[in-house]
Amino acid sequence: MARALLALLPGLLATFAFGLFIGTLARGAASAVLCALGSFLAFDLFKAGLGESARWVFAAHVPTPFDTSPWSELAGIARGYSDAVLSEAALRAAWIAPWPALLLLTVLACLALGRRAL
């Protein structure tokens, strides 16, 4: 279980960077929340169309209400199963894929914030 939770951490950090980026672009808090939630829900609804390549997008590793990601298997872990249900490929993607998005979104958020008048 610890291994699965550690694999979730990079995706969570990338999600925070995404929220920071959207927050710097939005005019207000309500529009930032709507844009961020709308983006995640739209991706989650249509990520099945990306097939296996969807797991290389950081948002695929964040649990959502319409969850079809490998993290939907965490319910089995909570019911007493082992973490063996998470494939090695899914764990590798969860540990690797979010880092470039985290760096890119953080840099873009800093650039957008630098251009805004505070």
Buried (B, 14 or more C-beta within 10 A) or exposed (E): EEEBEEBBEBBBBBBEBBBBBBBBBBEEEEEBBEBBEEEBEEBBEEBEEEEEEBBBBBBBBBBBEEBEBBBEBBEBBEEEEEBEBBEEEBBEBBBEBBBEBBEBBBEBBEEBBEEEEE
